[in-house]
Amino acid sequence: MKLDEALNIPLRTVDKEIINIVKFDKDVPRSSVLAKSIVDLVRSGGKRVRPLMVIVGSRFGPSPDKSKVWRLAAAAEFIHAASLIHDDIIDDSPVRRGQSALHVKLGVKGALHVGNYMSARVIELISGYSAERERYAYDLSSLATTQLCLGEYQQLSYLYNYDITIEQYLDKSINKTAQLIATCLKIGAQSAGADEEISNLLYTFGQKLGISFQIRDDILDFTQSSDKLGKPAGSDLRHGQVTLPVLYALEDQHLASSIRAISSETPVEEIDAVIASIQSSGALEKAEDLSQQYLNEAQEIIDQLQEYPAHHDLQILLNYFGGRDS
């Protein structure tokens, strides 16, 4: 069963709300390249994990305003989609969701324009939540967006840096991935009037889920086939990204020197050999253990929320992120 179906959230309604953000912007003609690009991006697919989390979070509050919750959910996906546009430019990725990436279609300048518009449009929308009691909404447009940019900067600054610590890796993962997931759950709950303790528990749950997700994504980069990934195994390392499996592999003195020798000039054959060594070193299993530890901690939070019927939704999310059937 798909995630949206398991959570009983109609994905079509989510997509409609996302498209409405640009559709009802009076300053953007519907026939413009900008509008068409965003609509095409929405219709290209995606699981809509972040808007789903906003809606799940709202189920922990006593007074959800459906229209407000859906608008916040759409805004969350707008932020995420804008970050993907920038990701693809930074990583020079030619494909997104089985189609040509936006910077391939429009050029880098055109894609940047779309991504920047999407980020700015969210800030404009959120500015409508001006009452002091609704200032939580600014977390979505300001804090989350800022942290995403910081995570991207950290990723760029750490390229081919084999001396970063596991703590630095985790901090980057929080900024780049976990922060937005956690914020979506929290603002969903706050928009529905949940108290601070519950909202903070949901934030912590989302952060642990997000870190686990990023670690598993980094593991998949070494384990999934090229056909599934759409890029060669170990693509992150080939582009200088030092992920958790690499950090654990660096603890092996026999491997460390060959890993540290990898640069942007290293021949493909040499990198292939190092990747094969990492795959058989035990580093992936060690990374998997840490990912599971975060999932176990997330499970403890679910257990604390048993009195809320929506704790079942958190279990569905945990099972999904953990790769288990919902």
Residue pairs with C-beta under 8 A, 6 or more apart in sequence:
1 326
2 11
2 47
3 47
3 49
3 52
3 316
3 317
3 320
3 326
4 10
4 11
4 14
4 47
4 48
4 52
6 316
6 320
6 326
7 52
7 55
7 56
7 313
7 316
7 317
9 52
9 55
9 56
11 48
13 70
14 48
14 51
14 52
14 70
14 73
14 74
14 77
15 42
15 43
15 48
17 51
17 70
17 71
17 73
17 74
18 42
18 51
18 74
18 77
18 78
19 38
19 39
19 42
20 74
21 74
21 75
21 78
21 121
21 122
21 125
22 28
22 34
22 35
22 38
22 39
22 121
23 30
23 35
25 121
28 34
28 35
28 117
29 35
33 106
33 110
34 113
34 114
34 117
37 102
37 105
37 106
37 110
37 114
38 81
38 114
38 118
41 81
41 85
41 102
41 114
42 77
42 81
44 96
44 97
44 98
44 99
45 97
45 98
46 77
46 81
46 97
48 77
49 181
50 73
50 76
50 77
50 79
50 80
50 180
50 181
50 184
51 73
51 74
51 76
51 77
51 184
52 73
53 76
53 181
53 184
53 185
53 188
53 206
53 317
54 69
54 72
54 73
54 76
54 184
54 185
54 187
54 188
54 191
55 69
55 70
55 73
55 188
56 185
56 188
56 310
56 313
56 314
56 317
57 184
57 185
57 186
57 187
57 188
57 189
57 190
57 191
57 192
57 194
57 199
57 202
58 64
58 69
58 188
58 189
58 191
58 192
59 188
59 192
59 308
59 309
59 310
59 313
60 188
60 189
60 192
60 194
60 198
60 199
60 202
60 305
60 308
60 310
61 188
61 189
61 190
61 191
61 192
61 193
61 194
61 198
62 192
62 193
62 194
63 192
63 193
64 191
64 192
64 193
65 191
65 192
68 191
69 188
69 191
69 192
71 125
72 137
72 140
72 187
72 188
72 191
73 184
73 188
75 122
75 125
75 126
75 140
75 141
76 140
76 180
76 184
78 118
78 119
78 121
78 122
79 118
79 119
79 122
79 140
79 141
79 144
79 145
79 148
79 180
80 180
81 118
82 114
82 115
82 116
82 118
82 119
82 122
83 115
83 148
83 152
83 180
84 96
85 101
85 102
85 103
85 111
85 112
85 114
85 115
85 118
86 112
86 115
86 152
87 93
87 152
88 96
88 101
88 102
88 103
88 111
89 103
89 108
89 111
89 112
90 152
90 155
90 156
91 239
93 101
93 231
94 100
94 101
94 104
95 101
95 230
96 102
98 230
101 111
102 110
102 111
102 114
102 115
103 110
103 111
103 112
105 111
106 113
106 114
119 145
122 140
122 141
122 145
123 141
123 142
123 145
125 141
126 137
126 138
126 140
126 141
129 135
129 137
129 138
134 191
136 186
136 187
136 190
136 191
137 187
137 191
139 183
139 186
139 187
140 183
140 184
140 187
143 179
143 183
144 179
144 180
144 183
147 174
147 175
147 176
147 179
147 180
148 175
148 176
148 179
148 180
150 175
151 172
151 173
151 174
151 175
151 176
151 177
151 179
152 176
154 168
154 171
154 172
154 175
154 176
155 172
155 176
155 241
158 164
158 168
158 172
158 241
158 242
159 239
159 240
159 241
159 242
160 240
160 242
160 262
160 263
160 264
161 242
162 242
162 246
162 250
162 256
162 259
162 260
164 242
164 247
165 247
166 244
166 247
169 242
169 243
169 244
169 247
170 211
173 210
173 211
173 214
173 215
174 207
174 210
174 211
176 214
177 210
177 211
177 213
177 214
177 217
178 206
178 207
178 208
178 209
178 210
178 211
178 213
178 214
179 207
179 210
180 210
181 206
181 207
181 209
181 210
181 213
182 202
182 203
182 204
182 205
182 206
182 207
182 209
182 210
183 203
183 206
184 206
185 202
185 203
185 205
185 206
186 199
186 200
186 202
186 203
186 206
188 202
189 198
189 199
189 202
190 199
194 202
198 305
198 308
201 301
201 304
201 305
204 301
205 298
205 301
205 302
205 314
208 294
208 295
208 297
208 298
208 301
209 294
209 295
209 298
209 317
209 318
209 321
211 291
211 294
212 291
212 292
212 294
212 295
212 298
212 321
212 322
213 321
215 244
215 287
215 288
215 290
215 291
215 294
216 288
216 291
216 321
216 323
218 236
218 243
218 244
218 245
218 287
219 244
219 245
219 284
219 287
219 288
219 291
220 229
221 229
221 233
221 234
221 235
221 236
221 237
221 243
222 233
222 234
222 245
222 275
222 278
222 279
222 284
223 233
223 279
223 284
224 233
225 233
226 232
226 233
229 235
232 238
233 275
233 279
234 271
234 272
234 275
234 278
236 243
237 243
237 246
237 259
237 262
237 271
237 274
237 275
237 278
238 268
238 271
240 262
240 263
240 264
244 287
244 290
245 278
245 283
245 284
245 286
245 287
246 259
246 278
246 283
248 281
248 282
248 283
248 286
248 287
249 255
249 256
249 259
249 277
249 278
249 281
249 283
250 256
250 259
250 260
251 283
252 281
252 283
255 274
255 277
255 278
255 281
258 270
258 273
258 274
258 277
259 274
259 278
261 270
262 270
262 271
262 274
278 284
292 322
295 318
295 321
295 322
298 314
298 318
299 318
301 314
302 311
302 314
302 315
302 318
305 311
305 314
316 326
319 325
319 326
320 326
